[in-house]
């Protein structure tokens, strides 16, 4: 895997338009985003192989920030060089920011958040089927033997039990290094997995708003935040509700909800929060602050991915990270299935989506459109 080379104009436009489209239809959170990218860019367009894709997923899991956004940057770099890295990431973020900005305006003007329950009801079973297909397709690239299989099974069990995902990712990597270098099962690393946890330190500052401080707070969050939108919720609550009083608890809940039910990265909740605090300037500054660290981290770490695979120490660590990431996708999928398949209609949509995927393998955008249409029909008749 070489460092990015100078891209052709065709490839650069291909990257930009692909991730613009993906950002507009990518409902369902990071697991769904990865599933769609794997299906379209690995299986269909052949930008990378499954093994290369899993290495990029593993590299993204090692740094803070929104994983699916960072993987879009990695894939953009693979296809179109350094410009592809930045344009791919920006294109993936842009549709979500625009949608969230419009919703934030409606929220501030009219005091309510359009939830779109019908659309989400129809889309989620289709997204679930895409994720299941991705997990099944990636299993051979991630599970390379009994050691990675055992690590993956341990991550699933510990993930279901509520152990912090970041501890599981790094712990699985350490376990595979121990197995490769020291031999044996290295049980002390499994014990470390059980003790691991993510801790954040928040610094209270005097009350009083400034646009520069808003940018710096979101820059700090983007620089240290591992994990899901629920981890983002904890950061925003500590910094903006408890420490500064710039948001109410209800506004924070609504910001996270908007990030959950709109397409693209969940970190677009920052756009909503920034708008509520200070209109369009606040939204733009918050968005820049929370996403900028990811662009910097990926730019710095992308050239290291080939070294990770070649190193006798780093390669088993990356194997552990990869299988842990896939295992955590499985845990998220089980949780999503419990929340989504709660009616006969939802289960029927899931079964139909699975059949269509296996039989015809259509473009993912059509699945999202059909799911949204089914949800709108249901909303209209109930």
C-alpha positions as CSV (number, residue, x, y, z in Angstrom):
1,X,0.0,0.0,0.0
2,X,1.8,3.1,-1.2
3,X,1.5,6.6,0.0
4,X,-1.1,8.7,-2.0
5,X,0.1,9.7,-5.4
6,X,-0.9,12.6,-7.5
7,X,-4.6,11.9,-8.5
8,X,-6.1,12.1,-11.9
9,X,-9.0,14.6,-12.2
10,X,-11.4,11.8,-13.0
11,X,-10.6,9.9,-9.8
12,X,-10.8,13.1,-7.7
13,X,-14.2,13.9,-9.0
14,X,-15.2,10.2,-8.6
15,X,-14.3,10.4,-4.9
16,X,-16.0,13.7,-4.4
17,X,-19.3,12.7,-6.0
18,X,-19.3,9.2,-4.4
19,X,-18.9,10.5,-0.9
20,X,-21.4,13.3,-1.5
21,X,-24.0,10.7,-2.4
22,X,-23.0,8.4,0.4
23,X,-23.3,11.3,2.9
24,X,-26.8,12.0,1.7
25,X,-28.1,8.4,2.1
26,X,-25.9,7.0,5.0
27,X,-28.5,6.5,7.7
28,X,-27.9,4.2,10.6
29,X,-24.7,5.2,12.2
30,X,-21.0,4.1,11.8
31,X,-21.7,0.3,11.4
32,X,-24.1,1.0,8.6
33,X,-21.7,3.5,6.9
34,X,-18.9,0.9,6.9
35,X,-21.3,-1.7,5.6
36,X,-22.3,0.5,2.6
37,X,-18.7,1.4,1.9
38,X,-17.6,-2.2,2.0
39,X,-20.4,-3.2,-0.3
40,X,-19.9,-0.5,-2.9
41,X,-16.2,0.3,-2.8
42,X,-14.8,-3.2,-2.0
43,X,-17.3,-5.7,-3.5
44,X,-18.5,-3.6,-6.4
45,X,-16.0,-0.9,-7.4
46,X,-12.9,-2.8,-6.2
47,X,-11.1,0.3,-4.8
48,X,-9.5,-1.9,-2.1
49,X,-9.7,-5.6,-1.1
50,X,-11.5,-6.8,2.0
51,X,-8.1,-7.2,3.8
52,X,-7.1,-3.7,2.9
53,X,-10.4,-2.4,4.0
54,X,-10.2,-4.0,7.4
55,X,-6.7,-2.5,7.9
56,X,-8.1,0.9,7.2
57,X,-10.9,0.3,9.7
58,X,-8.3,-0.8,12.2
59,X,-6.2,2.3,11.7
60,X,-9.3,4.5,12.1
61,X,-10.1,2.8,15.4
62,X,-6.7,3.7,16.8
63,X,-7.3,7.4,16.6
64,X,-10.0,9.7,18.1
65,X,-12.9,11.0,16.0
66,X,-15.8,9.6,13.9
67,X,-14.6,6.3,12.4
68,X,-16.8,6.3,9.3
69,X,-15.7,9.8,8.4
70,X,-12.1,8.8,8.9
71,X,-12.5,5.7,6.8
72,X,-14.0,7.9,4.0
73,X,-10.8,9.9,4.2
74,X,-8.6,6.8,4.0
75,X,-10.5,5.5,1.0
76,X,-10.4,8.8,-0.7
77,X,-6.6,8.9,-0.3
78,X,-6.4,5.4,-1.7
79,X,-8.3,6.4,-4.8
80,X,-7.2,9.9,-5.4
81,X,-4.2,10.8,-3.3
82,X,-3.9,13.5,-0.6
83,X,-6.6,15.7,-2.3
84,X,-8.9,12.7,-2.2
85,X,-8.3,12.3,1.5
86,X,-9.5,15.9,2.2
87,X,-12.3,16.1,-0.4
88,X,-13.6,12.6,0.4
89,X,-14.0,13.5,4.1
90,X,-15.5,16.9,3.4
91,X,-17.9,15.5,0.8
92,X,-19.1,12.8,3.3
93,X,-19.7,15.4,6.0
94,X,-21.3,18.1,3.9
95,X,-24.8,16.6,3.3
96,X,-25.3,15.9,7.0
97,X,-24.2,19.4,8.0
98,X,-26.6,21.0,5.5
99,X,-29.6,18.8,6.7
100,X,-28.8,19.4,10.4
101,X,-28.4,23.1,9.8
102,X,-31.9,23.3,8.2
103,X,-33.3,21.3,11.1
104,X,-31.6,23.5,13.7
105,X,-33.1,26.6,12.0
106,X,-36.6,25.0,12.2
107,X,-36.0,24.0,15.8
108,X,-35.0,27.6,16.8
109,X,-37.7,29.2,14.8
110,X,-40.6,26.9,15.6
111,X,-39.5,25.2,18.8
112,X,-39.8,21.6,17.6
113,X,-37.6,19.0,15.8
114,X,-39.1,17.2,12.8
115,X,-38.5,13.7,13.8
116,X,-39.2,11.8,10.6
117,X,-40.2,8.6,12.5
118,X,-41.9,7.1,9.4
119,X,-38.9,7.5,7.2
120,X,-36.5,6.0,9.8
121,X,-39.0,3.2,10.5
122,X,-38.8,2.2,6.8
123,X,-35.0,2.7,6.4
124,X,-33.7,0.9,9.5
125,X,-34.6,-2.7,8.4
126,X,-32.9,-2.2,5.1
127,X,-29.8,-0.7,6.8
128,X,-29.8,-3.7,9.2
129,X,-29.7,-6.1,6.2
130,X,-26.8,-4.2,4.7
131,X,-24.8,-4.4,7.9
132,X,-25.5,-8.1,8.3
133,X,-24.2,-8.7,4.8
134,X,-21.1,-6.6,5.4
135,X,-20.2,-8.5,8.6
136,X,-20.6,-11.8,6.8
137,X,-18.5,-10.6,3.9
138,X,-15.7,-9.3,6.1
139,X,-15.4,-12.4,8.3
140,X,-12.6,-14.1,6.3
141,X,-10.5,-10.9,6.2
142,X,-10.8,-10.4,10.0
143,X,-10.9,-13.9,11.4
144,X,-7.6,-15.5,10.4
145,X,-7.3,-18.4,12.8
146,X,-8.2,-19.6,16.2
147,X,-6.5,-16.7,18.0
148,X,-8.4,-14.0,16.1
149,X,-11.6,-16.1,16.4
150,X,-11.2,-16.4,20.2
151,X,-10.4,-12.6,20.5
152,X,-13.5,-11.8,18.4
153,X,-15.7,-14.0,20.6
154,X,-14.3,-12.4,23.7
155,X,-15.0,-9.0,22.4
156,X,-18.6,-9.9,21.6
157,X,-19.1,-11.3,25.1
158,X,-17.5,-8.4,26.8
159,X,-19.2,-5.9,24.5
160,X,-22.6,-7.3,25.3
161,X,-21.7,-7.1,29.0
162,X,-21.0,-3.3,28.6
163,X,-17.2,-3.2,28.6
164,X,-15.9,0.0,27.0
165,X,-15.4,-0.4,23.2
166,X,-12.0,1.4,23.2
167,X,-10.6,-0.9,25.9
168,X,-11.8,-3.9,23.9
169,X,-10.2,-2.6,20.7
170,X,-6.8,-1.9,22.2
171,X,-7.0,-5.0,24.5
172,X,-7.7,-7.3,21.6
173,X,-4.7,-5.9,19.8
174,X,-2.5,-6.4,22.8
175,X,-3.8,-9.9,23.2
176,X,-2.8,-10.8,19.6
177,X,0.7,-9.3,20.1
178,X,1.1,-11.3,23.3
179,X,0.1,-14.4,21.5
180,X,2.5,-13.8,18.6
181,X,5.5,-12.7,20.7
182,X,5.0,-14.6,24.0
183,X,3.0,-17.6,23.1
184,X,0.0,-19.0,25.0
185,X,-3.4,-17.3,25.6
186,X,-2.0,-14.3,27.6
187,X,-4.9,-14.3,30.0
188,X,-3.6,-11.3,31.8
189,X,-4.6,-9.2,28.7
190,X,-8.1,-10.5,28.9
191,X,-8.2,-9.4,32.5
192,X,-6.9,-6.0,31.4
193,X,-9.8,-5.9,28.9
194,X,-12.2,-6.3,31.8
195,X,-10.6,-3.5,33.8
196,X,-10.3,-1.1,30.9
197,X,-12.3,2.1,30.5
198,X,-12.4,5.5,28.8
199,X,-12.0,8.4,31.1
200,X,-12.2,12.1,30.1
201,X,-11.2,15.1,32.0
202,X,-13.3,18.2,31.7
203,X,-12.1,21.6,32.7
204,X,-14.6,24.2,34.0
205,X,-14.1,27.7,32.8
206,X,-15.8,31.0,33.8
207,X,-19.2,31.6,32.3
208,X,-19.4,33.8,29.2
209,X,-19.7,33.0,25.5
210,X,-17.2,33.7,22.8
211,X,-17.0,32.2,19.3
212,X,-13.3,31.4,19.8
213,X,-14.0,29.5,22.9
214,X,-16.8,27.5,21.2
215,X,-14.3,26.5,18.5
216,X,-11.6,25.5,21.0
217,X,-14.1,23.4,23.1
218,X,-15.3,21.5,20.0
219,X,-11.6,21.2,18.8
220,X,-10.8,19.6,22.2
221,X,-13.7,17.2,21.9
222,X,-12.8,16.2,18.4
223,X,-9.2,15.6,19.5
224,X,-9.9,13.2,22.3
225,X,-13.2,11.6,21.7
226,X,-13.3,7.8,21.0
227,X,-16.6,5.9,20.7
228,X,-20.1,6.5,19.7
229,X,-22.6,9.3,19.7
230,X,-23.4,8.4,23.3
231,X,-19.9,9.3,24.3
232,X,-20.3,12.6,22.4
233,X,-23.4,13.2,24.6
234,X,-21.3,12.9,27.7
235,X,-18.8,15.4,26.4
236,X,-21.4,17.9,25.3
237,X,-23.2,17.6,28.6
238,X,-20.1,18.3,30.7
239,X,-18.8,21.1,28.6
240,X,-22.0,23.0,27.5
241,X,-24.7,22.1,30.0
242,X,-22.8,21.6,33.3
243,X,-19.7,23.8,32.9
244,X,-21.0,26.7,30.8
245,X,-24.7,26.6,30.7
246,X,-24.7,27.4,26.9
247,X,-27.3,24.6,26.3
248,X,-30.2,23.2,28.3
249,X,-30.5,19.5,28.9
250,X,-33.4,19.3,26.5
251,X,-31.5,21.1,23.8
252,X,-28.7,18.7,24.2
253,X,-31.0,15.7,23.9
254,X,-32.5,17.2,20.7
255,X,-29.1,17.8,19.3
256,X,-28.1,14.2,19.7
257,X,-31.5,13.0,18.4
258,X,-31.0,15.0,15.2
259,X,-27.5,13.5,14.7
260,X,-29.0,10.0,15.1
261,X,-31.9,10.3,12.6
262,X,-30.2,12.3,9.9
263,X,-27.8,10.7,7.3
264,X,-24.0,10.9,7.6
265,X,-21.8,11.1,10.7
266,X,-23.4,11.3,14.2
267,X,-20.9,14.1,15.0
268,X,-23.1,16.4,13.0
269,X,-24.9,16.9,16.3
270,X,-22.2,19.5,16.9
271,X,-23.7,21.6,14.0
272,X,-27.1,21.6,15.7
273,X,-25.6,22.5,19.1
274,X,-23.5,25.3,17.5
275,X,-26.5,26.8,15.8
276,X,-28.6,26.7,18.9
277,X,-25.8,28.6,20.8
278,X,-25.0,31.2,18.1
279,X,-26.8,30.7,14.8
280,X,-24.9,30.1,11.6
281,X,-21.5,31.3,12.9
282,X,-21.8,28.9,15.8
283,X,-22.8,26.0,13.6
284,X,-19.9,26.5,11.2
285,X,-17.4,27.0,14.0
286,X,-18.6,23.9,15.9
287,X,-18.6,21.8,12.8
288,X,-15.0,22.9,11.9
289,X,-13.8,22.4,15.5
290,X,-15.1,18.8,15.9
291,X,-14.1,17.5,12.5
292,X,-10.7,19.2,12.0
293,X,-8.8,16.9,14.3
294,X,-9.9,13.8,12.3
295,X,-8.5,15.3,9.0
296,X,-5.2,16.0,10.8
297,X,-5.0,12.6,12.4
298,X,-5.8,10.7,9.2
299,X,-3.3,12.8,7.2
300,X,-0.6,11.9,9.8
301,X,-1.5,8.2,10.2
302,X,-2.4,7.2,6.6
303,X,1.2,6.6,5.5
304,X,1.7,4.3,8.6
305,X,-0.9,1.7,7.5
306,X,1.5,-0.3,5.3
307,X,4.1,-0.2,8.1
308,X,1.5,-1.6,10.6
309,X,0.9,-4.5,8.3
310,X,4.6,-5.3,7.7
311,X,5.8,-4.9,11.3
312,X,6.1,-8.1,13.3
313,X,4.9,-6.3,16.3
314,X,2.3,-4.1,14.8
315,X,0.7,-6.6,12.4
316,X,-0.7,-8.9,15.1
317,X,-1.9,-5.8,17.0
318,X,-3.7,-4.6,13.8
319,X,-5.2,-8.1,13.5
320,X,-6.6,-7.8,17.0
321,X,-8.0,-4.4,16.3
322,X,-9.6,-5.6,13.1
323,X,-11.4,-8.5,14.6
324,X,-12.5,-6.4,17.6
325,X,-13.9,-3.8,15.2
326,X,-15.9,-6.5,13.4
327,X,-17.0,-8.0,16.7
328,X,-18.3,-4.7,17.9
329,X,-20.1,-4.2,14.6
330,X,-21.9,-7.5,15.4
331,X,-22.8,-6.2,18.9
332,X,-24.2,-3.0,17.5
333,X,-26.1,-5.0,14.9
334,X,-27.8,-7.1,17.6
335,X,-28.7,-4.0,19.5
336,X,-30.1,-2.4,16.3
337,X,-32.1,-5.6,15.5
338,X,-33.7,-5.5,18.9
339,X,-34.7,-1.9,18.5
340,X,-35.7,-2.1,14.8
341,X,-37.4,-5.5,14.3
342,X,-40.2,-4.8,16.8
343,X,-43.1,-5.4,14.6
344,X,-44.3,-7.8,11.8
345,X,-43.9,-5.0,9.3
346,X,-40.3,-4.2,10.2
347,X,-39.4,-7.9,10.1
348,X,-41.1,-8.2,6.7
349,X,-39.0,-5.3,5.4
350,X,-35.8,-6.8,6.8
351,X,-36.6,-10.2,5.1
352,X,-37.4,-8.4,1.8
353,X,-34.1,-6.4,2.0
354,X,-32.1,-9.5,2.7
355,X,-33.7,-11.4,-0.2
356,X,-33.1,-8.5,-2.6
357,X,-29.4,-8.1,-1.5
358,X,-28.7,-11.8,-2.0
359,X,-30.6,-12.2,-5.2
360,X,-30.0,-8.9,-7.1
361,X,-27.4,-6.9,-5.1
362,X,-28.8,-3.5,-6.1
363,X,-27.3,-0.1,-5.5
364,X,-27.6,0.8,-1.8
365,X,-29.2,4.2,-2.6
366,X,-32.2,2.4,-4.1
367,X,-32.6,0.4,-0.9
368,X,-32.7,3.5,1.2
369,X,-35.2,5.2,-1.2
370,X,-37.5,2.1,-1.1
371,X,-37.3,2.0,2.7
372,X,-38.0,5.7,3.1
373,X,-41.0,5.3,0.8
374,X,-42.4,2.3,2.8
375,X,-42.0,4.4,6.0
376,X,-43.9,7.4,4.4
377,X,-46.7,5.1,3.3
378,X,-47.0,3.6,6.8
379,X,-47.0,7.1,8.4
380,X,-49.7,8.2,6.0
381,X,-52.1,5.4,6.8
382,X,-51.6,5.3,10.6
